[in-house]
Amino acid sequence: MKKKKLVLPITALAFALILLCLAFIDQWLIIQDKPEKVDAIICLGGGSGERLQKVVELYKRGYAPMVILTASDITDAEFREFAVDLSKRFLIHKGVLPQSIVLEFESDSSYSEAKNIKAFMTSKDLHSAIIVSDTYHMRRASYVFKKVFHDGNGNTKLLFVPAEAKWAERPWWRNERSLVYVFNEVLKLGYYWVKY
């Protein structure tokens, strides 16, 4: 009889803990380092312009002399190259020097971005970078970049600085785009933990 009396309170407590975790999961996804001077600023593909705006801000503040652009969220290789070129033109329009911009359009996922960028940074003897992405993408970006970069010598300093998404609002479940993005990131992060 005593066991039956405990089932309801334990179930209620477990349910309350799950709800509490869900309420703050968006904040857990966000990783935000303080920017420092580095060798390169890496703008991960995707987003709706906020990432590029953040790159311009960091570049103009002198955090790095080089910007690396990717477009991994686009599956068609030809269109991916076009998207990276369009991003480059935007950065030039905003004052980033053309010779400061490096294009990387071979990647088709966050994991391949990390692998390709690591190869590029190694070939150019670069040892530090600021990674720019959306707020909710930062946990997965951090996981995959640290995993790829630290599989080798681990001497590369990576900082993660999110671009504040104008559409991200608190609580995250009140905005359809935030809701979809948070669930997507949680699922993708789980997939990356299993696969990589």
Sequence and secondary structure as in RCSB ss.txt:
>XXXX:A:sequence
MKKKKLVLPITALAFALILLCLAFIDQWLIIQDKPEKVDAIICLGGGSGERLQKVVELYKRGYAPMVILTASDIT
DAEFREFAVDLSKRFLIHKGVLPQSIVLEFESDSSYSEAKNIKAFMTSKDLHSAIIVSDTYHMRRASYVFKKVFH
DGNGNTKLLFVPAEAKWAERPWWRNERSLVYVFNEVLKLGYYWVKY
>XXXX:A:secstr
 HHHHHHHHHHHHHHHHHHHHHHHHHHHH         SEEEE S SSSHHHHHHHHHHHTTS S EEEE TT  
SHHHHHHHHHHHHHHHHHTT  GGGEEEE    SHHHHHHHHHHHHHHTT  EEEEEEEGGGHHHHHHHHHHHHT
TTT   EEEEEEE  TT  SSGGGSHHHHHHHHHHHHHHHHHHHH 
